[in-house]
């Protein structure tokens, strides 16, 4: 399992699955076949499956170990979660997440913080697990960090339209008193802090890391695919506020373009890490080369 050093911080990808279930035209509903014809050659096979024509999207968390803390950024889909709206995740048992976390040398009781970039089902699933018929926190000694605006937005949405992931993967954390509601620019310390990136959801955040002069940012869902570097105006079908999501994504790309900040893009194909650069009057994701 590859380790990515960042000063005195170590980052590892904990991959639950590789999803190839999303048709690009439905995932980005304002696009056309002609739009994709411009990008298919360079997107295949890494980011676009040449057989099915579908997007290649890792479902993964990031394990971050600092001098002081063991942190998980997002927690994937989880086990036994009722997701009838996403049949490819409905009542699944991937049997990958906790074993891969263990392979990285981390037990559930070792995790100090879980930071959720937002509260969609593929980012909160392992917050909880089913035990004796009840959803209980997977990480017993953990403080779960939720942006307050994200919590409030989903609480209001859940009252109007019940959200399965809110019911089984978020509310049990609140009931266990392991949640901490924070501002969108909350800083855990001088090495780990949140950056507000609303639009995909009401209180979406990225996670910024810094150590010994090196910096990285974990994107969550402010950007889903490398094609959105070239086409930042393309909205994803689940964007809560498409106009704001576009503005946020472009601001993100402008902020990190041609900088030394490493970008860990949650749903970008492996190795999921690289830098934003300028190319042909557009943005481009330059993947980090992994030796060995």
MIDO-445608 format. One record per residue (C-alpha): residue in three letters; x negated, y negated, z negated. Coordinates in steps of 0.02 Angstrom, whole numbers, always signed. Example, Ala and Ser with C-alpha at 12.3 -4.5 7.8 and 13.67 -1.06 7.14 Angstrom:
<pts>
("ALA"; (-615; +225; -390)),
("SER"; (-684; +53; -357)),
</pts>
This chain:
<pts>
("UNK"; (+0; +0; +0)),
("UNK"; (-80; -162; +59)),
("UNK"; (-124; -292; -71)),
("UNK"; (-132; -475; -21)),
("UNK"; (-245; -577; -136)),
("UNK"; (-205; -760; -164)),
("UNK"; (-335; -830; -282)),
("UNK"; (-302; -734; -443)),
("UNK"; (-127; -682; -384)),
("UNK"; (-95; -515; -298)),
("UNK"; (+56; -495; -182)),
("UNK"; (+125; -329; -118)),
("UNK"; (+272; -288; -7)),
("UNK"; (+396; -163; -79)),
("UNK"; (+491; -103; +74)),
("UNK"; (+657; -18; +43)),
("UNK"; (+702; +13; +226)),
("UNK"; (+683; -51; +403)),
("UNK"; (+853; -104; +470)),
("UNK"; (+886; -89; +657)),
("UNK"; (+1076; -103; +646)),
("UNK"; (+1098; -284; +699)),
("UNK"; (+1137; -331; +878)),
("UNK"; (+1048; -496; +913)),
("UNK"; (+1199; -574; +998)),
("UNK"; (+1310; -546; +847)),
("UNK"; (+1174; -586; +721)),
("UNK"; (+1145; -753; +807)),
("UNK"; (+1322; -784; +869)),
("UNK"; (+1289; -942; +970)),
("UNK"; (+1160; -856; +1081)),
("UNK"; (+1185; -780; +1253)),
("UNK"; (+1101; -639; +1349)),
("UNK"; (+1006; -771; +1447)),
("UNK"; (+939; -842; +1285)),
("UNK"; (+869; -673; +1238)),
("UNK"; (+798; -641; +1411)),
("UNK"; (+673; -782; +1376)),
("UNK"; (+608; -695; +1221)),
("UNK"; (+630; -508; +1245)),
("UNK"; (+455; -478; +1315)),
("UNK"; (+360; -548; +1166)),
("UNK"; (+489; -491; +1036)),
("UNK"; (+476; -307; +1088)),
("UNK"; (+433; -190; +1007)),
("UNK"; (+384; -272; +842)),
("UNK"; (+539; -381; +812)),
("UNK"; (+661; -309; +938)),
("UNK"; (+686; -123; +960)),
("UNK"; (+665; -83; +1146)),
("UNK"; (+777; +71; +1135)),
("UNK"; (+931; +0; +1048)),
("UNK"; (+898; -182; +1089)),
("UNK"; (+931; -223; +906)),
("UNK"; (+831; -332; +788)),
("UNK"; (+698; -252; +678)),
("UNK"; (+721; -320; +501)),
("UNK"; (+629; -254; +349)),
("UNK"; (+732; -248; +189)),
("UNK"; (+599; -283; +60)),
("UNK"; (+549; -365; -102)),
("UNK"; (+384; -446; -148)),
("UNK"; (+289; -392; -302)),
("UNK"; (+188; -538; -370)),
("UNK"; (+61; -513; -508)),
("UNK"; (-14; -669; -583)),
("UNK"; (-134; -686; -729)),
("UNK"; (+16; -698; -844)),
("UNK"; (+165; -613; -765)),
("UNK"; (+231; -470; -659)),
("UNK"; (+367; -539; -545)),
("UNK"; (+485; -468; -414)),
("UNK"; (+551; -583; -279)),
("UNK"; (+721; -512; -228)),
("UNK"; (+776; -331; -254)),
("UNK"; (+844; -264; -87)),
("UNK"; (+1005; -162; -67)),
("UNK"; (+1001; -38; -211)),
("UNK"; (+1083; +130; -244)),
("UNK"; (+1267; +176; -241)),
("UNK"; (+1326; +0; -199)),
("UNK"; (+1497; -16; -120)),
("UNK"; (+1468; -118; +37)),
("UNK"; (+1611; -75; +156)),
("UNK"; (+1576; -231; +258)),
("UNK"; (+1399; -165; +293)),
("UNK"; (+1425; +21; +325)),
("UNK"; (+1239; +52; +352)),
("UNK"; (+1214; -1; +169)),
("UNK"; (+1375; +71; +97)),
("UNK"; (+1344; +192; -48)),
("UNK"; (+1167; +225; +14)),
("UNK"; (+1024; +310; -77)),
("UNK"; (+862; +257; +6)),
("UNK"; (+752; +337; -131)),
("UNK"; (+612; +218; -86)),
("UNK"; (+616; +60; -191)),
("UNK"; (+575; +121; -366)),
("UNK"; (+451; +253; -305)),
("UNK"; (+359; +121; -204)),
("UNK"; (+360; +4; -352)),
("UNK"; (+287; +147; -456)),
("UNK"; (+156; +179; -322)),
("UNK"; (+104; -2; -345)),
("UNK"; (+78; +36; -530)),
("UNK"; (+234; -50; -597)),
("UNK"; (+373; +27; -701)),
("UNK"; (+542; -60; -720)),
("UNK"; (+499; -104; -900)),
("UNK"; (+339; -192; -841)),
("UNK"; (+430; -326; -741)),
("UNK"; (+435; -494; -829)),
("UNK"; (+539; -592; -702)),
("UNK"; (+653; -558; -556)),
("UNK"; (+675; -712; -447)),
("UNK"; (+819; -702; -324)),
("UNK"; (+803; -817; -175)),
("UNK"; (+992; -804; -156)),
("UNK"; (+1136; -688; -200)),
("UNK"; (+1171; -590; -41)),
("UNK"; (+1187; -402; -55)),
("UNK"; (+1017; -357; +21)),
("UNK"; (+926; -469; -103)),
("UNK"; (+1006; -420; -269)),
("UNK"; (+1044; -234; -257)),
("UNK"; (+912; -166; -374)),
("UNK"; (+954; -298; -503)),
("UNK"; (+1061; -159; -575)),
("UNK"; (+1083; +28; -570)),
("UNK"; (+1227; +141; -615)),
("UNK"; (+1209; +225; -784)),
("UNK"; (+1349; +320; -870)),
("UNK"; (+1476; +237; -757)),
("UNK"; (+1415; +60; -792)),
("UNK"; (+1306; -60; -695)),
("UNK"; (+1159; -105; -807)),
("UNK"; (+999; -205; -776)),
("UNK"; (+867; -100; -689)),
("UNK"; (+728; -200; -772)),
("UNK"; (+761; -198; -960)),
("UNK"; (+630; -325; -1015)),
("UNK"; (+658; -446; -873)),
("UNK"; (+724; -622; -862)),
("UNK"; (+821; -639; -700)),
("UNK"; (+802; -812; -622)),
("UNK"; (+952; -878; -524)),
("UNK"; (+966; -1055; -456)),
("UNK"; (+1112; -1135; -546)),
("UNK"; (+1187; -1205; -386)),
("UNK"; (+1178; -1030; -308)),
("UNK"; (+1265; -953; -458)),
("UNK"; (+1401; -1086; -459)),
("UNK"; (+1429; -1070; -273)),
("UNK"; (+1449; -882; -279)),
("UNK"; (+1553; -886; -436)),
("UNK"; (+1676; -1002; -347)),
("UNK"; (+1672; -894; -190)),
("UNK"; (+1699; -736; -292)),
("UNK"; (+1856; -809; -371)),
("UNK"; (+1929; -841; -198)),
("UNK"; (+1861; -691; -105)),
("UNK"; (+1787; -552; -215)),
("UNK"; (+1603; -522; -178)),
("UNK"; (+1552; -341; -212)),
("UNK"; (+1369; -384; -241)),
("UNK"; (+1416; -521; -364)),
("UNK"; (+1522; -397; -460)),
("UNK"; (+1397; -254; -472)),
("UNK"; (+1227; -340; -459)),
("UNK"; (+1245; -514; -533)),
("UNK"; (+1383; -518; -664)),
("UNK"; (+1308; -371; -762)),
("UNK"; (+1147; -472; -779)),
("UNK"; (+1244; -617; -852)),
("UNK"; (+1338; -501; -968)),
("UNK"; (+1174; -426; -1028)),
("UNK"; (+1111; -603; -1063)),
("UNK"; (+958; -575; -955)),
("UNK"; (+997; -715; -832)),
("UNK"; (+921; -887; -834)),
("UNK"; (+1007; -1020; -728)),
("UNK"; (+881; -1148; -667)),
("UNK"; (+865; -1299; -555)),
("UNK"; (+816; -1272; -374)),
("UNK"; (+642; -1341; -409)),
("UNK"; (+612; -1239; -566)),
("UNK"; (+430; -1202; -606)),
("UNK"; (+384; -1048; -704)),
("UNK"; (+208; -1119; -724)),
("UNK"; (+76; -1200; -615)),
("UNK"; (+64; -1043; -508)),
("UNK"; (+247; -1002; -470)),
("UNK"; (+389; -1120; -430)),
("UNK"; (+548; -1132; -328)),
("UNK"; (+581; -1241; -176)),
("UNK"; (+762; -1286; -133)),
("UNK"; (+806; -1224; +42)),
("UNK"; (+998; -1231; +48)),
("UNK"; (+1104; -1192; +198)),
("UNK"; (+1102; -1004; +217)),
("UNK"; (+1185; -1004; +46)),
("UNK"; (+1231; -1150; -68)),
("UNK"; (+1078; -1139; -180)),
("UNK"; (+953; -1039; -79)),
("UNK"; (+772; -1059; -135)),
("UNK"; (+600; -1008; -73)),
("UNK"; (+464; -959; -196)),
("UNK"; (+298; -1051; -189)),
("UNK"; (+138; -976; -258)),
("UNK"; (-30; -1058; -290)),
("UNK"; (-194; -1001; -363)),
("UNK"; (-372; -1067; -352)),
("UNK"; (-333; -1181; -205)),
("UNK"; (-239; -1049; -104)),
("UNK"; (-51; -1061; -75)),
("UNK"; (+90; -952; -8)),
("UNK"; (+277; -965; +10)),
("UNK"; (+406; -824; +13)),
("UNK"; (+548; -870; +128)),
("UNK"; (+700; -771; +76)),
("UNK"; (+829; -804; +212)),
("UNK"; (+794; -983; +262)),
("UNK"; (+726; -899; +419)),
("UNK"; (+767; -721; +474)),
("UNK"; (+667; -682; +631)),
("UNK"; (+511; -747; +717)),
("UNK"; (+621; -802; +862)),
("UNK"; (+688; -939; +749)),
("UNK"; (+515; -1018; +745)),
("UNK"; (+534; -1047; +931)),
("UNK"; (+721; -1078; +918)),
("UNK"; (+750; -1159; +747)),
("UNK"; (+923; -1216; +798)),
("UNK"; (+987; -1037; +809)),
("UNK"; (+1103; -1001; +664)),
("UNK"; (+1125; -833; +583)),
("UNK"; (+1304; -773; +567)),
("UNK"; (+1304; -773; +376)),
("UNK"; (+1240; -953; +360)),
("UNK"; (+1354; -1038; +234)),
("UNK"; (+1322; -1212; +305)),
("UNK"; (+1252; -1194; +481)),
("UNK"; (+1210; -1378; +502)),
("UNK"; (+1116; -1385; +338)),
("UNK"; (+1032; -1217; +375)),
("UNK"; (+963; -1288; +538)),
("UNK"; (+898; -1444; +452)),
("UNK"; (+820; -1343; +311)),
("UNK"; (+737; -1221; +430)),
("UNK"; (+662; -1358; +538)),
("UNK"; (+599; -1450; +383)),
("UNK"; (+521; -1288; +321)),
("UNK"; (+433; -1259; +487)),
("UNK"; (+372; -1439; +496)),
("UNK"; (+310; -1435; +316)),
("UNK"; (+204; -1279; +340)),
("UNK"; (+153; -1296; +522)),
("UNK"; (-35; -1294; +546)),
("UNK"; (-63; -1289; +358)),
("UNK"; (-165; -1165; +257)),
("UNK"; (-9; -1101; +168)),
("UNK"; (+24; -916; +199)),
("UNK"; (+205; -876; +240)),
("UNK"; (+282; -714; +178)),
("UNK"; (+437; -698; +285)),
("UNK"; (+559; -582; +200)),
("UNK"; (+641; -508; +355)),
("UNK"; (+500; -528; +481)),
("UNK"; (+427; -363; +544)),
("UNK"; (+271; -297; +462)),
("UNK"; (+153; -358; +403)),
("UNK"; (+281; -498; +371)),
("UNK"; (+144; -622; +331)),
("UNK"; (+58; -755; +433)),
("UNK"; (+53; -941; +467)),
("UNK"; (+164; -1065; +557)),
("UNK"; (+69; -1147; +699)),
("UNK"; (+112; -1265; +840)),
("UNK"; (+117; -1186; +1012)),
("UNK"; (+181; -1261; +1175)),
("UNK"; (+274; -1402; +1085)),
("UNK"; (+363; -1273; +976)),
("UNK"; (+329; -1176; +817)),
("UNK"; (+254; -1002; +820)),
("UNK"; (+226; -868; +688)),
("UNK"; (+47; -807; +696)),
("UNK"; (+41; -641; +605)),
("UNK"; (-101; -607; +486)),
("UNK"; (-218; -472; +548)),
("UNK"; (-229; -329; +425)),
("UNK"; (-392; -233; +429)),
("UNK"; (-393; -44; +419)),
</pts>
